[in-house]
Amino acid sequence: MSDDKVQRIVKALGDAMQSPDLQKRIQQFAMTPAYAPAADLVRFQAESLKRWEEPIKASGFTVD
């Protein structure tokens, strides 16, 4: 997907998440509306993987 299309989608999602109507609907499901740019999500995922890598290895957990 082209960077232009990705940026348009990111902007549309950010704009939608600022909508009071959408926030109200999300809250109806006992959820807290939040939005973060893709770069923040990528960083969060990388930090989570790093934090949990050793405990998971130490547990002996495998996916079979």
C-alpha positions as CSV (number, residue, x, y, z in Angstrom):
1,M,0.0,0.0,0.0
2,S,1.4,3.4,-0.9
3,D,2.5,5.7,1.9
4,D,0.0,8.3,0.7
5,K,-2.9,5.8,1.3
6,V,-1.5,4.8,4.7
7,Q,-1.3,8.4,5.8
8,R,-4.9,9.1,4.6
9,I,-6.1,6.1,6.6
10,V,-4.2,7.2,9.7
11,K,-5.6,10.6,9.4
12,A,-9.2,9.3,9.0
13,L,-8.8,7.0,12.0
14,G,-7.4,9.9,14.1
15,D,-10.3,12.2,13.1
16,A,-12.9,9.5,13.7
17,M,-11.5,8.8,17.2
18,Q,-12.0,12.4,18.1
19,S,-15.7,12.2,17.3
20,P,-17.8,12.5,20.5
21,D,-20.4,10.1,19.0
22,L,-17.8,7.4,18.3
23,Q,-16.2,7.8,21.8
24,K,-19.7,7.4,23.3
25,R,-20.4,4.3,21.4
26,I,-17.0,2.8,22.4
27,Q,-17.7,3.6,26.0
28,Q,-21.0,1.6,25.8
29,F,-18.8,-1.5,25.5
30,A,-17.0,-0.6,28.8
31,M,-13.9,0.4,26.7
32,T,-11.8,3.5,26.9
33,P,-11.5,5.2,23.5
34,A,-7.9,5.8,22.6
35,Y,-5.8,6.4,19.4
36,A,-2.1,6.2,18.8
37,P,-0.2,6.6,15.5
38,A,1.1,3.5,14.0
39,A,4.7,4.3,15.0
40,D,3.7,4.4,18.6
41,L,2.0,1.0,18.3
42,V,5.1,-0.5,16.6
43,R,7.3,0.9,19.5
44,F,4.9,-0.5,22.1
45,Q,4.9,-3.9,20.5
46,A,8.7,-4.0,20.3
47,E,9.0,-3.0,24.0
48,S,6.4,-5.7,25.0
49,L,8.2,-8.4,23.1
50,K,11.5,-7.4,24.7
51,R,10.0,-7.4,28.2
52,W,8.3,-10.8,27.9
53,E,10.9,-12.7,25.9
54,E,12.9,-13.9,28.8
55,P,10.0,-14.9,31.1
56,I,8.4,-16.8,28.3
57,K,11.6,-18.6,27.4
58,A,12.2,-19.4,31.2
59,S,8.7,-20.8,31.4
60,G,9.5,-23.4,28.7
61,F,6.4,-22.5,26.8
62,T,6.3,-23.6,23.2
63,V,3.7,-23.3,20.5
64,D,3.0,-26.7,19.1
